[in-house]
């Protein structure tokens, strides 16, 4: 009888142990994640989504690039003040922007992953944008009514439009605007807010696991970081449409939003906007569900797709510029090649999802720019179709698209 009692206790203990193991295993299974229909997330029936800082900086950047052509109203000092805005300074037409303590320059080449330990290059990149302002407000503004020629800054016809170029044929307003798409917008999205170093920094994981919100805000810090990435793409969308922004993709700002829209309009890439939006939604839902594997998978999709947009647009503008050179239309060529120049500099801020570094090294990007500008003594005035093809082919070789596919965009 004693043996039977002991056996019963052993069997009961065995089943209890197995049940306990099963319970522990189930606790470790990540929660399944379902993406919502749009980018709407709430806690206690109130939104947890906020990215007003991104909207502010996008609006600042819009005013800056408009000011690049305000020859009668702007100086080097005033443009530089807009770029490096100080709280309370009356740099903008919007009083709310003037009251803000934010600036575009402070978020240029400022990502955690690429530049927190690379201050030298960050300083060089900021100085590059400062130099665009300097050349625009001296060389270009001073020759606003001069007819441009090789080695001479001034104006050049582009159909019904007039372009204003430096002595090397470069439109500095285009180099500035398209360069910011990489150094300001893409760098912040891919290499800052979507980075595990930011998403998982400090106590972010434990706080998110326990729904500990950020001070008096209705969001966890991790939720907010993801939303800030979203805001750099969709912060220019009217507030009532920010949860469902695709119907107007491409129309909401002059930066990444515009060029995701343009890329998406090409039949070769006509799912890319939806792919990006879906990854943003599912990644944010994964944060709510505490499923960080799914979150990181969606971050990788965003890093890949947004990097593709930068590369596709670089190739597109090099190829359209090539066509205009071949037809002798230098005004159109310089406009497209100036946009291409900006997108070439933006390649530095793309991200390889395998190793977390840029798809293009600094030396490779510097080489592209050097090749573009040094076929002759006067920059774009001497660039050859062969050079434009060589750069285009090298860019496309890093991705799954062809030069012909990128060139057929609009």
C-alpha angles and dihedrals in degrees: 000000000000090000091051092052092049091048091050091051091049093050092047090049091050093053092046090051092049091048090050091050090050091051092052091049092051090051089058095052108104115244114258112252128219120186117227121238091255139004095285121132127167143180120197088356092301127107119263093193119102131153105151092139091062092048090052093052093046090053090048091052091050091056091047095055090046089052090054088078097040095104094166096048109034137069133183089262095051095046091047090050090053092050094048096033119186120209112269096013112131095233099131139051090238114077090208090060091048091052092052122100091211128100139184095231093057090060096043112109088350107124121138095232101044106030113019088089096026104067093151095063092039089056091048092052094049088048090052090059091044088054092052087057091048095051094043094052096043114026098027100034090046090056098038094129096036120105107244119239135163105303092005124100119220145090129328130185121248106181106289091346131081120221125200115214140176123244088275093055094253121138100220094196088061094045089051097046097043092042089057089057086069107027096041111022106025095039091053093047102042105028102031120026097028093045120106087227088067102029092049098033121133113340094337096121097047091043092049091047089055097038091243105167128217105264111292092345124108095232136072116242091249092052090050094050091054090048091052089057088051090049094059088062101033104022092103092058115105108268094245091057101041093101091053105028104151098089089071100030109153095024102076106074142354095250136062094332090059094050097044084057094048092047091048091054090066111090088223091063104023096132097052097095092050091045090054094046092047091051091050091051097045093044091052091047088051090056090054089049092047090236102140095173091064090043092055092045089056092046089055091051090052092048091051098044096045090047087053091053091055092048095044092052092047091055092042094057094044090053097045088047089052091053091051092049090051090053093046095245100137096170092059091039095053092047093053094040091050089055088046090051089056093048090048090058088047091060087077089071098052118110135229105216092207099060106012095240131110118287086227124043123225091253092052093051091045087051093053091051092047092050091049095050103035109060086104140002094271105054116231092011088076105034114129131218089239091060092048091050092049093052092044093051093049092052094047091048089070092058140045096254127088130232089247092054093050093045092056093064121103 
